[in-house]
Amino acid sequence: MAAQAREARPSHRRTRGRGGSHRLGTVAVAAVLALTAACSGGAAGTADEGTVLRFTWWGDTSRAERYEQAVALFEEENPDVDVRTGYASWGDYWTSRSTEAAAGGLPDVMQMDLAYLTEYASTGRIAALDEHLGSTVDVDALPESLLPAAQVDGETYAVPTSTNTLATQVNTALLGELGVPVPEGDLTWDEYDALLGEIAAAGASRQPAVHGSVDYTQVFWLFQVWLGQQGKTLFEDDGLGFTREDLARWWGRAPALHASGAFLPPERLAQLEGVDALGTGETASDVSWDNFLVRYSEGSASPQLVLLPPPADDPDESGLFLKPSLMLSVGANSRHPEEAAALIDFLTNDPRVGEIFGMSRGVPASSTALEGFEPTGLDAQILEYERALEPRLTSSPPPPVAGFGTLEAAFTTIAQELAYGNLSVEDGVEEWFTEAETVLGG
């Protein structure tokens, strides 16, 4: 199995990490992550010692360390509950969940994303949580505007634990080494592309070469931001909210940037699988989720990053929105929905969990979790960025539709083929729209 799991938790040592976050001791982490995943189907049951819950998420080892600390605290306060954890990379995570769902054996608690919410809710794979809200799960500390994003047909199927939004992350120290001025103020898309080309030209002689960024046209959510700047959206009335011409304009930005070296070559990106190019110093910029600032900054090159708004040709039409960065759901097959809901409440609201995660999951959605720590360093940078953006949030997340995750995956795969030169833009657009018509039933 791709997932990592824990059947018995070793002792935990807590040490202070970067940006106010906490880490497990190295020996304890190694013991946790070395254990093999339990691949049996079905939600956890009741062992002799008490209730057993399965809890899974996607993410890296840093997120795993934080979740293990949080779960250990929950078990200390709930000694009759044994939480058995597992995690995987994004793609492997959803492959495993799909297999489990087909067998009726989803975890009791699972990390959920907006892209898959409708698919899992509308097919009865995850449970509606409304009966637990206000009792087992305290939602008073969540922004009123956030919970609707976790609803399908008027019922709530997930609890948002954090928010994030997209940002242009720029390595100011590396730009200084290259003699490239750090951008000031807002950039248009053409100005940003010119910056990426300037970085690549200045970094071509270094070993390894420095490129402007990875291919931003492969990011489905950034395409949504760009559409929002045009007054459009990914989905509308259970169909698409944009045209073939829109997608051709977006993907059409990439060929010239690949040809000039402004984008990191796809072959090199494949070699770096599991490692962030911005964190290793092979790119000097990236448009990605603001909470990735922590992860990128902890890369081998220790980049010094600033957060800037993504490019926009009209600064009054940013296309930006706050997205629930992570949500938690209960498997419909769980035999312990009340205990599962209690775990969700703890992971969402407890101030100690807020202290453990800092901004690594995004800005805590719960005000009580946010009260658990004083943001400093990178955490403070993320919080300040989101607060400064509030007047400029001009869009909302696209309404989740069944098949969103499938379409996002197809978007990325086709864009990667375009990067390798295996498809023309026109053929790529037609391939994606054919997939969309099949998925959406149009």
C-alpha positions in Angstrom: 0.0 0.0 0.0 1.1 3.6 -0.7 -0.2 4.8 2.6 1.8 4.9 5.8 0.0 3.8 8.9 0.4 3.4 12.6 -0.9 0.5 14.6 0.7 1.5 17.9 1.9 4.9 18.8 5.4 5.3 20.2 6.2 7.9 22.9 6.2 11.5 21.7 8.8 14.2 22.3 7.9 17.8 21.4 10.4 20.2 20.1 10.0 23.8 18.8 10.2 24.0 15.0 10.2 26.8 12.4 7.5 29.4 12.5 6.2 28.4 15.9 5.2 24.9 14.7 6.1 21.7 16.7 7.8 18.5 15.6 7.9 15.0 16.9 11.3 13.6 18.0 13.2 12.1 15.1 13.2 8.6 16.6 9.5 8.7 17.3 8.7 9.9 13.8 10.9 7.1 12.2 9.0 4.5 14.3 5.6 6.0 13.2 6.4 6.2 9.5 8.1 2.8 9.3 5.0 0.8 10.1 3.1 -0.8 7.3 -0.4 0.2 6.4 -3.3 -1.9 7.4 -5.1 -2.6 4.1 -8.2 -4.4 5.4 -11.5 -2.9 4.3 -14.2 -1.6 6.6 -14.3 1.1 9.2 -12.7 0.4 12.5 -14.7 -1.3 15.2 -14.4 -1.9 18.9 -11.4 -3.6 20.3 -11.1 -5.1 23.8 -9.5 -1.9 25.0 -12.2 0.4 23.6 -13.3 2.1 20.4 -11.0 2.0 17.4 -11.2 4.7 14.8 -9.3 4.9 11.5 -8.2 8.3 10.4 -6.4 9.0 7.1 -5.1 12.1 5.2 -2.9 13.1 2.3 0.3 15.0 2.8 4.0 14.8 3.5 5.9 13.6 6.6 5.7 17.1 8.1 1.9 17.0 8.1 2.1 13.4 9.5 4.2 14.5 12.4 1.7 17.2 13.3 -1.3 14.9 13.0 0.4 12.3 15.2 1.0 14.9 17.9 -2.7 16.0 17.7 -4.0 12.5 17.8 -1.9 11.7 20.8 -3.5 14.6 22.7 -6.9 13.4 21.7 -6.2 9.9 22.9 -4.9 11.2 26.2 -8.3 12.9 26.8 -10.3 10.0 25.4 -8.5 6.9 26.7 -11.2 4.6 25.5 -10.6 5.6 21.9 -7.7 4.2 19.8 -7.1 6.3 16.6 -5.2 4.4 14.0 -3.7 6.7 11.4 -2.5 6.5 7.8 -1.5 8.9 5.1 -0.4 9.0 1.4 0.5 11.4 -1.3 -2.5 13.2 -3.0 -2.9 10.8 -5.9 -2.4 7.6 -3.9 -4.7 8.9 -1.2 -7.7 9.2 -3.6 -6.9 5.9 -5.3 -7.1 4.2 -2.0 -10.3 5.9 -0.9 -12.0 5.0 -4.2 -11.0 1.3 -3.7 -12.3 1.4 -0.1 -15.5 3.2 -1.1 -16.3 0.5 -3.6 -16.0 -2.1 -0.8 -18.0 0.1 1.7 -14.9 0.5 3.9 -13.9 4.1 4.1 -12.0 5.3 7.2 -14.1 6.7 10.1 -12.5 10.1 9.6 -10.9 11.2 6.4 -9.4 14.4 5.1 -11.7 15.8 2.4 -11.1 18.3 -0.4 -13.6 20.5 -2.1 -12.8 18.8 -5.4 -14.2 15.4 -4.2 -16.9 16.6 -1.7 -19.9 16.4 -4.1 -18.8 13.0 -5.5 -18.5 11.4 -2.1 -21.5 13.1 -0.6 -23.9 12.5 -3.5 -23.0 8.8 -3.7 -23.6 8.2 0.1 -19.9 7.5 0.8 -19.6 10.1 3.6 -22.2 10.9 6.2 -24.1 14.2 6.7 -22.9 15.8 9.9 -25.7 18.2 10.7 -26.9 16.2 13.7 -23.5 16.6 15.3 -23.1 20.3 14.5 -23.6 22.6 17.6 -23.4 19.6 19.9 -20.4 17.3 19.3 -18.8 19.6 16.7 -18.7 23.3 17.7 -19.1 25.4 14.6 -19.6 28.7 16.4 -15.9 29.5 16.0 -16.0 29.1 12.2 -16.8 32.0 9.8 -20.5 31.8 8.7 -19.4 32.2 5.1 -17.1 29.1 5.2 -19.5 26.3 6.2 -21.7 26.5 3.1 -18.6 25.4 1.1 -18.9 22.1 2.9 -22.6 21.5 2.0 -24.2 19.5 -0.7 -28.0 19.9 -1.3 -28.4 21.7 1.9 -26.6 19.2 4.2 -23.1 19.5 5.7 -20.7 16.7 4.8 -17.4 18.1 6.0 -16.0 20.6 8.6 -13.4 23.0 7.2 -10.3 23.1 9.4 -8.4 25.9 7.6 -8.5 28.3 4.7 -6.0 29.3 2.0 -5.7 31.2 -1.2 -3.3 31.4 -4.0 -0.2 33.6 -3.9 2.9 34.4 -6.0 5.8 33.2 -3.9 9.1 34.9 -4.8 12.6 34.0 -3.5 14.0 37.5 -2.8 17.4 36.3 -1.8 17.9 34.3 -5.0 16.7 37.2 -7.1 19.3 39.3 -5.4 22.0 36.8 -6.3 20.8 36.8 -9.9 20.7 40.6 -10.1 17.0 40.5 -10.9 14.9 43.3 -9.2 12.2 42.0 -6.8 8.8 43.0 -8.2 7.0 45.8 -6.5 3.3 46.2 -6.6 0.9 44.2 -8.8 2.0 42.4 -12.0 0.0 41.7 -15.1 0.3 38.3 -16.6 2.7 39.5 -19.3 4.8 41.3 -16.7 5.0 38.1 -14.7 6.0 36.1 -17.7 8.7 38.6 -18.5 10.0 38.3 -14.9 10.2 34.5 -15.3 12.2 34.9 -18.5 14.5 37.4 -16.9 15.2 35.0 -14.0 15.9 32.1 -16.4 18.3 34.2 -18.5 20.2 35.3 -15.4 20.2 31.8 -13.9 21.1 29.8 -17.0 24.8 29.5 -16.1 24.3 28.2 -12.6 24.6 24.6 -11.6 21.8 23.5 -11.5 20.3 26.2 -13.7 17.7 28.4 -12.1 14.3 28.8 -14.0 11.5 31.3 -13.4 8.9 28.8 -12.1 7.2 25.5 -12.7 4.5 25.5 -15.4 1.7 27.5 -13.7 -0.8 26.7 -16.6 -1.1 23.1 -15.1 -2.8 24.4 -12.0 -6.5 23.9 -12.2 -7.3 26.3 -9.4 -5.1 29.1 -10.9 -7.1 28.7 -14.1 -10.2 29.3 -12.0 -8.6 32.5 -10.7 -7.8 33.6 -14.2 -11.3 32.9 -15.3 -12.6 34.9 -12.3 -10.6 37.8 -13.6 -12.7 37.5 -16.9 -16.0 37.3 -14.9 -16.2 33.5 -15.6 -16.0 30.3 -13.5 -15.0 26.7 -14.0 -18.5 25.3 -13.4 -22.0 26.9 -13.7 -25.4 25.2 -13.4 -23.8 21.7 -13.3 -22.0 22.5 -16.6 -18.9 24.4 -17.7 -18.7 28.1 -17.2 -16.1 28.8 -19.9 -15.3 28.0 -23.6 -12.7 26.1 -25.6 -11.3 29.5 -26.6 -10.8 30.4 -22.9 -8.8 27.2 -22.2 -6.8 27.6 -25.5 -5.8 31.2 -24.3 -4.7 29.8 -20.9 -2.7 26.8 -22.1 -1.4 28.9 -25.0 0.7 30.9 -22.6 2.9 27.9 -21.9 4.8 27.0 -25.1 6.8 30.2 -25.3 7.7 30.0 -21.6 9.0 26.4 -22.1 10.9 27.4 -25.2 12.7 30.2 -23.4 13.5 28.2 -20.3 11.3 30.4 -18.1 9.5 27.2 -17.0 11.4 24.4 -15.4 11.7 21.6 -18.0 9.2 18.8 -17.4 12.0 16.2 -17.5 13.7 17.9 -14.6 10.4 18.3 -12.7 9.8 14.6 -13.1 13.3 14.0 -11.5 12.4 16.2 -8.6 9.2 14.2 -7.8 8.3 14.7 -4.2 10.7 17.7 -3.9 9.6 21.3 -4.4 11.7 23.1 -7.1 11.2 26.4 -5.2 12.5 24.8 -2.0 15.6 23.5 -3.7 16.4 26.8 -5.4 15.9 25.5 -9.0 13.1 28.0 -9.5 12.8 31.5 -8.0 9.0 31.9 -8.1 5.8 29.8 -7.9 2.1 30.6 -7.9 0.6 28.2 -5.3 -1.3 28.0 -2.1 -0.2 30.5 0.5 0.2 27.9 3.3 2.9 26.2 1.1 5.1 29.0 2.3 6.1 26.9 5.3 6.9 23.8 3.2 8.8 25.6 0.5 10.8 27.6 3.1 11.9 24.3 4.8 13.4 23.2 1.5 17.1 22.3 1.1 17.9 25.8 -0.2 16.1 27.5 2.7 14.6 30.1 0.3 13.7 33.6 1.6 10.1 34.0 0.3 7.6 36.8 0.1 3.9 36.5 -0.8 2.5 38.6 -3.5 -0.9 38.5 -5.2 -1.1 36.4 -8.3 -0.9 38.3 -11.6 -4.0 40.2 -12.8 -4.4 42.4 -15.8 -6.9 44.5 -13.8 -6.0 44.8 -10.1 -9.6 45.4 -9.2 -10.6 42.0 -10.7 -8.2 39.6 -8.8 -10.3 36.5 -9.2 -9.2 35.5 -5.7 -11.2 33.7 -3.1 -10.7 32.0 0.2 -10.9 28.2 -0.2 -11.3 25.6 2.6 -7.8 24.3 2.4 -8.6 21.1 4.3 -11.8 19.6 5.5 -12.7 16.5 7.6 -15.5 14.0 6.9 -16.9 10.9 8.4 -17.2 7.7 6.4 -20.9 6.7 6.0 -19.9 3.2 7.0 -18.4 4.3 10.4 -19.8 2.3 13.4 -18.7 5.1 15.7 -20.0 8.4 14.1 -20.2 10.2 17.5 -16.6 9.5 18.4 -15.6 10.3 14.8 -17.3 13.7 15.1 -15.6 14.3 18.4 -12.2 13.7 16.8 -13.2 16.2 14.0 -14.2 18.8 16.6 -10.8 18.3 18.4 -8.7 18.6 15.3 -10.7 21.7 14.2 -11.1 23.7 17.4 -8.6 22.7 20.1 -6.1 25.5 20.7 -3.3 23.0 21.2 -3.9 21.6 17.7 -3.8 25.2 16.4 -0.4 25.5 18.1 0.9 22.2 16.6 -0.1 23.0 13.0 0.4 26.7 12.9 -0.4 27.8 9.4 0.8 24.6 7.7 -2.7 23.5 7.0 -3.7 27.1 6.0 -5.0 29.8 8.3 -7.1 28.0 11.0 -10.8 28.3 10.3 -11.6 28.1 14.0 -11.0 31.2 16.0 -10.3 29.0 19.1 -7.7 27.1 17.2 -6.1 30.4 16.1 -6.1 31.6 19.7 -3.8 28.6 20.6 -0.7 30.4 19.3 0.8 33.7 18.5 1.7 33.7 14.8 5.3 34.6 14.2 7.7 34.3 11.3 6.2 32.4 8.4 2.9 31.9 10.2 2.5 35.6 10.7 3.4 36.2 7.0 0.6 34.0 5.8 -1.9 35.5 8.2 -0.9 39.0 7.2 -1.2 38.1 3.5 -4.7 36.8 3.8 -5.9 39.7 5.9 -4.4 42.2 3.4 -6.2 40.4 0.6 -9.7 40.6 2.1 -10.8 43.7 0.3 -9.6 42.2 -3.0 -11.4 38.9 -2.8 -13.6 39.2 -5.9 -14.7 35.6 -6.5 -16.0 32.5 -4.7 -14.8 28.9 -5.1 -16.5 27.3 -8.0 -19.5 25.2 -7.0 -18.3 21.6 -6.4 -19.7 19.2 -9.0 -19.5 15.4 -9.1 -16.4 14.5 -11.1 -14.5 17.7 -10.1 -11.5 15.7 -9.0 -11.5 13.6 -12.2 -11.6 16.8 -14.3 -8.8 18.4 -12.3 -6.6 15.3 -12.7 -7.3 15.2 -16.5 -6.5 18.9 -16.7 -3.1 18.3 -15.0 -2.3 15.2 -17.1 -3.1 16.9 -20.4 -1.2 20.1 -19.5 1.8 17.9 -18.7 1.6 16.3 -22.1 1.5 19.8 -23.6 4.7 20.6 -21.7 6.5 17.6 -23.2 5.3 18.7 -26.6 3.3 15.5 -27.1 0.1 17.4 -27.8 -0.8 20.7 -29.5 -2.8 23.2 -27.5 -5.8 22.7 -29.8 -5.7 18.9 -29.4 -5.2 19.2 -25.6 -8.2 21.5 -25.4 -10.4 19.1 -27.4 -9.2 16.1 -25.3 -10.1 17.9 -22.0 -13.5 19.1 -23.3 -14.3 15.5 -24.4 -13.4 14.3 -20.9 -15.6 17.0 -19.4 -18.6 16.2 -21.5 -18.3 12.5 -20.5 -17.9 13.3 -16.7 -20.6 15.9 -16.6 -23.0 14.0 -18.8 -23.3 16.8 -21.3 
